[in-house]
Structures are given as structure tokens and as C-alpha cells.
């Protein structure tokens, strides 16, 4: 997910965070750099908890989450690109309430 999409999602879908969009977008880019440096930077999500939506839509078999300010979460997966390179893809950015619902937490 690129910077423009992050800011758009934050400002349009989550109007209560309109003033935070720019800062959160920069932090997402910073977290992406940390993930590039250490692919296992995020916390792993148990395979049984991976939503069917992500398996069907993206074909994921692993999922990690990274904490963002104001209880937001960034989700990413690792995929093999050819035989040498492993690539991390950011799949979603959501607030804590949506995260809890998606993963069946209270």
C-alpha cells in the first residue's frame, strides 16, 4: 500500500483521524523500512487466525501485525519472489476495533 493510499484511507474512511493522516502515513513508511531491514519485525498471527478474506484475496499463508499510534494496526505478509528474494506486502491498515472484529477478539 503506497503513501497516497494510506493517507486517502485514513482521511476518507476514518474522518475522526483527519489531522493524523500525514503523520500516520510517514510512520507507515518508516515501519515499512523496518520490515525491509528485518522481515520478522512484526508480531506473527497464528495461521488459524488468518482471515479467509486474506487467504482468498491474496493467497497468504503467513501474516504479521505491526502496532501504529492510536491503536491502529498494519498487517503484512511475506512471499517468495523467485528463488532469492523475499518480499513483504502491506495488506491492510485498520483501527483497533476493526482489527479486533476481523480476528475475533472482544
ZISULLIN-V274671 format. One record per backbone hydrogen bond with DSSP energy under -1.0 kcal/mol. CO is the residue of the C=O (numbers start at 1). NH is the residue of the N-H. E is the energy in kcal/mol with one decimal. If there is no record, write none. Layout:
BEGIN
((CO;NH;E) (CO;NH;E))
END
This chain:
BEGIN
((2;6;-2.0) (3;7;-2.6) (4;8;-2.6) (5;9;-2.7) (6;10;-2.5) (7;11;-2.9) (8;12;-2.8) (9;13;-1.5) (10;14;-1.0) (14;17;-2.4) (15;18;-1.7) (17;20;-2.1) (20;24;-3.0) (21;25;-2.5) (22;26;-2.1) (23;27;-2.1) (24;28;-2.5) (25;29;-2.0) (26;30;-2.2) (27;31;-3.0) (28;32;-2.4) (29;33;-1.6) (30;34;-1.9) (31;35;-2.3) (32;36;-2.2) (33;37;-1.8) (34;38;-1.9) (38;41;-2.0) (43;65;-2.6) (46;49;-1.8) (47;50;-1.1) (51;54;-1.1) (51;55;-1.5) (52;56;-3.0) (53;57;-2.5) (54;58;-2.1) (54;60;-1.2) (55;59;-1.1) (63;45;-2.9) (64;76;-2.3) (65;43;-2.8) (66;74;-2.3) (69;72;-1.2) (72;68;-2.7) (73;94;-2.4) (74;66;-2.3) (75;91;-2.6) (75;92;-1.2) (76;64;-2.7) (77;89;-2.4) (79;87;-3.1) (81;85;-1.1) (85;81;-3.2) (87;79;-2.6) (89;77;-2.0) (92;75;-2.7) (94;73;-3.2) (95;99;-2.2) (96;100;-2.8) (97;101;-2.2) (98;102;-2.7) (99;103;-2.0) (100;105;-2.8))
END
